[in-house]
Amino acid sequence: MTSLRSIRSADVERLSPGGSVETRADEVAVEEPLEIRISGETLAITMRTPGNDRELVLGFLIAEGVISSASDVASVVHCGRTTDEGRENTIDVTLAPGVKPPVDAETGMLARRGTLVTSACGVCGRRSIEDLLARTAPLADGGRVSPEVIAAAVRSLRERQPIFARTGGCHAASLVTFDGRHVATFEDVGRHNAVDKVVGARVLAGALPLSEHLLVASGRSSFEIVQKALSAGIPLVASVSAPSSLAVDLARRANVTLAGFVRDGTMTFYSGRDRLSS
C-alpha cells in the first residue's frame, strides 16, 4: 500500500521537441531523512521514501548485525509528540534486555555510522568482506529454483511498483519463494532501503532466516544488496541489470547465487548457478 507521504506534486515545465513549453503539475517520489536511534542515541540517518519505516529500521539492524530476530527488540517507535514537526522522521529502538548495541571500542559510546546513509549508496565506508564473513557464515547449498521462477519474479517486479508507475523515480525489491510464490514488495528512492523494508517485514513476521527465497532488486546489484541478502539468509539475488565487482566477490565467498541481466528469457550468473533446478 502506497503511503500518503510517498508522493507529492511539483509544478514543472515540459519542453517539447518543437520548442513549446507546457506548465503542469507532476508527481515526484518523496525523499526525506530518517534518523535511527537506539535508546535515544543516533545510530544512523538514512534518506528514504516515507512509509514502512519500522520495517526499514528492523531490516537495517539485521544487515548491520545489531539484531538477529524480532525478539531482540523491545520497541520501535517514532519519537516525540504527535503534533511535533518531523516526528515521523525519527525512530527510536529499544533493544530487548541482554541485547547490546554496537559500541565504539575507543569511546565507549554508541558506534554511530560516521556518514549519512544516502538513498544512492547506502552506508559509505562499509566493513570489508572479511569483517562481514567473520560474523555471517556462508550460506548452505539448500534447495533448487528453476530459471522460469527467477525470470517471472524479475518480470513481475514492475507490476508491483505503484510509486514508480506514478513518478518514474523509485526503486523496488521483491521477495519470492523458490516455488514462485510472491511474499512481499516494497518501494523506496534507495534500492537498499527497499531491501531493508522487505527483510524488516519478514522480521516482524518471525520468518527469518529466508532460505529457499530469492530477492529481486531493481537496477544494479551492489555489494550492499548482497550483504543484506546474506544477513537475512536469502540465497539468491536477481536483477534486470549488472552487479558490481564487490557484489560478485561477496556472492562467491558467501555462497549466494547472483544473477544479472535477467531479461528477455536470458540471465547471466556471476555465482552459484548450481542452485538451478534442471
NORSULWO-V864772 format. One record per backbone hydrogen bond with DSSP energy under -0.5 kcal/mol. NH is the residue of the N-H (numbers start at 0). CO is the residue of the C=O. Records with the same first field share a line. If there is no record, write none. Layout:
NH = CO ; CO
This chain:
5 = 2
7 = 27
9 = 25
11 = 23
13 = 21
14 = 12
15 = 13 ; 19
18 = 15
21 = 13
23 = 11 ; 21
25 = 9
27 = 7
29 = 5
31 = 47
33 = 45
34 = 88
35 = 33 ; 43
36 = 34 ; 90
37 = 40
38 = 36 ; 92
40 = 37
42 = 35
43 = 35
45 = 33
46 = 116
47 = 31 ; 45
49 = 47
55 = 51
56 = 52
57 = 53
58 = 54
59 = 55
60 = 56
61 = 57
62 = 58
63 = 59
64 = 61
65 = 60
66 = 60
71 = 68
72 = 69
73 = 93
74 = 93
76 = 91
78 = 86 ; 89
83 = 80
86 = 83
88 = 85
89 = 86
90 = 34
91 = 76
92 = 36
93 = 74
94 = 92
95 = 71
98 = 95
99 = 97
103 = 108
107 = 103
110 = 101
111 = 109
112 = 42
116 = 44
117 = 115 ; 121
121 = 117
123 = 121
131 = 127
132 = 128
133 = 129
134 = 130 ; 131
135 = 131
138 = 253
144 = 274
145 = 177
148 = 145
149 = 145
150 = 146
151 = 147
152 = 148
153 = 149
154 = 150
155 = 151
156 = 152 ; 153
157 = 153
159 = 155 ; 156
160 = 157
164 = 160
165 = 161
166 = 162
167 = 163
170 = 187
172 = 185
173 = 215
174 = 183
175 = 213
176 = 180
177 = 211
179 = 176
182 = 174
183 = 174
185 = 172
187 = 170
190 = 188
193 = 189
194 = 190
195 = 191
196 = 192
197 = 193
198 = 194
199 = 195
200 = 196
201 = 197
202 = 198
203 = 199
204 = 200
205 = 202
206 = 201
209 = 231
210 = 208
212 = 209
213 = 175
214 = 235
215 = 173
216 = 237
217 = 171
220 = 241
221 = 219
225 = 221
226 = 222
227 = 223
228 = 224
229 = 225
230 = 226
231 = 227
232 = 228 ; 229
233 = 228
234 = 212 ; 232
235 = 212
236 = 256
237 = 214
238 = 258
239 = 216
240 = 218
243 = 220
247 = 243
248 = 244
249 = 245
250 = 246
251 = 247
252 = 248
253 = 249
254 = 250
255 = 250
256 = 234
257 = 270
258 = 236 ; 256
259 = 267
260 = 240
261 = 238
262 = 260 ; 265
265 = 262
267 = 259
269 = 257 ; 267
270 = 257
274 = 271
275 = 272
276 = 144
